[in-house]
Amino acid sequence: MKRTLQNLKGLLFALTLTIAVSCGSEQNGDSSKSHLPVARGEANAVLAVMDTTQWNGPLGEALRDIFSDYVPGLPQDEPYFKLRNINPLKMNNILKTAKSMIFVSTIDNNGAQSRAMQNYFTTSSLEKIQKDTSLYRLTQKNQFARGQEIVHLFGQTERQLIAHLKRDKDLLRNYFLNIENQRINKAIFKVREKQIEKTLRETHGFDIQVPYGYDLAKNQRDFIWIRLLDPEYEKNIFVHYRPFNSREPFDDVMAFREEVTSSYMRDIQKPEIYMTLQNENRNIREVNFKGRYAKETRGLWKLSDISGGGPFVSYVFVDESQKRLYYLEGYVYAPSKDKREFMQEMEVIVNTFRSGEDLLNAK
């Protein structure tokens, strides 16, 4: 039932976007935009073009609650997005090439900055906004630069727009999260370790895309570990599977993880050292993973001798066609570095996982 409700909300969100687009003066870009410059900017950065008075008030606070909230399961506070306010009167050609932007305005604000924001709409669009309180967002691609994503957020009044933002907080955030994940996917899978992927398919009956540079560190009967080693950090994915004959792992996911890591993630030269859990900053929730019910966990790992640690994200789920229980995890070791972007990459790789009927249907 939860998955059905989530899917319905996503469908309603998409439909609302389609309706909202019809009131805009310009819509998604096409090949005619090839003359535009390439969108630029750092990962997870969003420019909020809006009246600075509104930015410093309740409307700006509602936006920060969506985009600047902290990502769960990281060792230090890191926001989902680096959100920066731009005065619309100070927009220039450089700022207009940002990869991700939101344009925010309300008709009840008559200041000079707000009037500048309303210039992005045609007269007919403003009339539609006045008549229909359900319209509050419009998406555009490649408006000022290629590879750019823009969301317009608007309303008759500030109070009305804030109510929309609070209601659709997760959906609005996920819109930009999906965009960032698509950008990461495109970057890291330009070249892949096809031989490792083939080994996993033929030996274990599942598939996962492996970016260039990763090695197959362990390849056991029911466990695989791939990793990328760099002098300054490590990126890791491991998969364990077993016949599905009990739902106990879903009842206590962390006890199941401890069983897996204590068995398979031990130091070869010093077997008394193994991967375990830190007790703080843990988030467990029910999710839909690749069309299957799953328990997702975001938390912190450590070595038993406390010589290393970092964040992880994991999924426990069942492939009924294979009658298998899977434990799938991505984790990083990056001392003295921010972990947000590393963990995004782990999530992107983990979400390429396919098994059973999904794998057969993809052939």
N, C-alpha and C positions, 0 to 999 in steps of 0.2 A: 504493500500500500504506500509506503514512504517513497519508493522509487516511482510509482505511478504519479503521485502528487508532484514530485520534483520534475518529472518529464512534462507534466501539464503546465507547471509554472514556466518552464523553459519555452514551451510552445506558445503560451500567451505572451511571453516577452518578445519572441520573434514576430508574432503577429502585430503587436503594438508598434514595434519598430517599423514594420512595413507600412502601417497606417500613417505613422508620423512622417516617414520619408515623403509621402505624397504631398505634404504641406510645405516642403522645402523648395527653394529656388533652384538648387543644384543638387544632384544626387551622386551616386557612386561613380568614380572615375572609370575611364576606358582607355583604349589605345590612343585616343586623341590627346591624352595627357602625357605622351611620351616626351614632349619638349620640356616638361617640368624638371626641376632639380631633384636629386635623390634625397629622401627624408633622412635627417641626421639626429643624433642625440644618444645619450647613454641608455642602457637597459633600465626598464622599470621607471622611467621618468615621464611624468605627465604635466603638461602646462595647463593651468586653469586660467583662461582668459575671461575676466569678469571685473565688475566694479570693485575697487579695493575696499570700499566701505562695506559692501556685502561680504567680501572675503573675510573681513575682520569681525563679522557678526554671525548670527545663527546659521545663515546659509553656508558660509565658509566652513563653519564647524561641522555641519552635516556632510559636506564633501570630505573633510579630513577624516571623519568617522568611517567613511567608506574606503578611501584610498590610502590613508596614512596609518591605519590600524596596524599593529605589529603582527608579523607572521608567527603562528604558533610553532613550538618545537625547536626554536633556535637558542643557542647559548647566550646571545645578547639581543637586545631589542633592535629589530630591523623592520622597517615598514614595508608593506606590500609595494608601495610606489613612493617615489620622491616627487611630491606634489608641490608645484611652485606657481604662485600667482603672477599673472601678467596684466598690467594696466592696459585696457584695450586702446587707449589713446597713444600708447607707446609701442604698439605692434609694428614690427618692421619685417623686411624680407628674410632676415636671418632667423628670427623667431618663428616665422611662418613655415619653416622647413622642419620643424620638430616632428618626431615620429608619432607621438601620441598627444592629442590635445582635447580639452573639453571647453566649450564655449557656454557660459552660463549667464542667463538674463531673465528678468521679470518685467512685465509691462508696467507694473505699478511704480517702478523706479524711474524718475525723470531726470536724474543727474546726467552730466555730460558723458560720463563713461558708459552709462546704461543706454543712452541714446545712440552711442557709437555701436554698441552690441546689437541694437535693433536694426541697424543697417544691414546686418547679415541676412535679414528676412525680407521677402517681398511684402507689399501691402496685403495681398491676398492671404499670405501665410499668417500675418499678424491677425487678420480677421478670423481665420480658422482657430487660432489659439484663443482668441477672445470668446468664441462660441463653444469650444469643446475643451472642457477641463481635463479630459482623459489624455490629451496630447501633451507630452512634456519632453520628448526626446527625438532626436533625428541623427542618424549615423551617416557619415560621408567618408569616402576613401579617396586618397590622391587629390585632395582639393587644392593644396598649394605645393605638394611635393609627392613624388612617387614613393609608394610604400608607407604612406601616411594614413593614420586612422584618427577621425574626429568624431566626437559625440557632442551634439548640441543639447543642452538641458535648459528648458524654458518653462514659463508659466505666467498666469495672469497676476499672481501675487507671490511674494516670497514664501509666505506660510503654506500656500498650496504646493509650491515646488518642493519645499522641505518635506512635506508629507509623502510625496511621490518618492523622494530619495530614500527616506527611512523605510518605506515599504519594500522597495526593490534594491536595497543595499547590496545583498549578495549577488544578485543578477548583474548589477552595474559593475561591481568589482570583477566578477568572473568574465565579463565581456573583455576587459583589458587584459586579464590574466591569460585568457585563451589566445589573444593576439600576441602577447609576449612569448607564450609557449610555441606558437607557430613560427615566430622569428628564430627562436632557439633551435627548433627542429630543423629548419632550413639551413642553419649555420653548421650544426654539429654532424649532420648526416650527409654532407656533401661527398664525403668518402667514408666507406664503412668497411669493417672487418668481416668480409663475406665468408671467409673460411670458418671463423668462429661461429657465425650464424648457422652455417651448414652443419657443423658438428652438433650444435644444440638441437636442431631439427631432427637430424638422423639418429642421434643417440638418446635424446630425452623426450622428443615428441612435443616440444614447444619452441616458439620463436621469439626472439627479442632482437631489435636492431642494435648493433654494436658500433659506436663511432670509431673512427681511425685512432690508433694509439693504445686501445685497450688490449690487455692480455687475458688469456684464460688461465687464471691462477690456480683453480681447482676444478677438476672434472671427475666427480665420483658418481656412483650409481644413482643417487637420489639428491645430489647437491652439486651446484656449479657456482663459481665465483669469478666474475670478471672485474678487472680493475685497471685504472690508469695511474701510473706513478710519475710524479713530478718532484723535483727537489723541494718544492714549497708546499705541496698538497697531494692528497690522494682522492680519487673518485672511485667508488665501489658499488657493484650490484651483486647480490647473491640470491639464489633461488633454491628452496628446498621443497620437495614434494613427497607424499606418501599416500597409500590407499586411504580413501575416506571411509572411516568406520566409527567416527565419534565427533560430536559437536563440542567437545571440551575445549579445543583451542579457541573457539569463539567466546567461550565463557570467561577465559582468562588468557587474553592474548599475550600479555607480558610473560606469564609463566611458560607459554609455548615458545616464545622467542628465546627465553633463557635456556630451554631444552635444546633448541636448534643451535644457538651460538656456542653453548658449552660443549657441544658434541663436534661441531665442524669448524668453528672459528677459534682455533688454538694456535699459538706460536709453535712452529715446527721444531725449532731448536730448544724452546723452553715451554713444553706443553702445560706447565702449571699456570701459564699466562693465557687468558682467554677473554673474549669479548663478553661484556655484561652490560647492565643498565645503570644509568644515573637515576636518582629518585625524583628529581624536580622537572618541571616544565614538560609535562606529558599530556598529550591530547589524543583521545581515542573516540572514534565516531563510526557510525554505520554509513556506508557509501555504496554507490553503484559503480563497480569496477568492471569495465568492459562488458556491461550487461549482466553482471553477476552480483549477488549480495556479497558484501565484504566488510571487514573491519579494517579501517585505516588508523594507523598510529603515527603520530609525530612526536618525537622525543629525543633524548640524548643518550648516547652510548659511551662506554669507557672501557679501557682494558683493566683487568682485575688488579694489576699492580699500579694503576693510576698513572701510567706513562703516556697515555693518549686518550683522546675522546673527541666527541663532536656530535652533530645532529644526524638523525635518520628519519626516513619515511618508509612505512611498510604496509603491506596488504595481506590479509588472510582471506582466502576464498576457495570455493570448490568448483572444479570443472566436472560437471555431472556426466558429460560424454566420456570422459576418461576415468570417472570414479576416483578422482584424485583431489587431495587437499593440498593447496599450494601456500607457501610462505615466500613472499617476494619483498626484497628490501633494497633501498638505495641509501648509502651513507657516505659522508665525506670526513676527511681529516685535513684541516687547514688552519693550523695554529696561527694566531695573530692576524687572521684575515676575516672579513665579512663572509658569512656563509649563505646568504640569501640566493645569490645567482648560482652558486655551486649546487644548491639543493633544487633549484628550478631545473637544472640540467638533469639531475637524478630523476626527477618526476617525469620529465619528457621521455627519457630512456625507458623507465619502468612502464610507461603507458603505451609503449610499442609492443608489449607482451601479447602473444597469441598462443592458444593451445586448443587441442581437441577439434571440435567442429569449426571453430573460428579459423584455425590454421588450414583445415581442409578446404574451406570455402574461399580462402584467399589465394589458393593455387590456380 
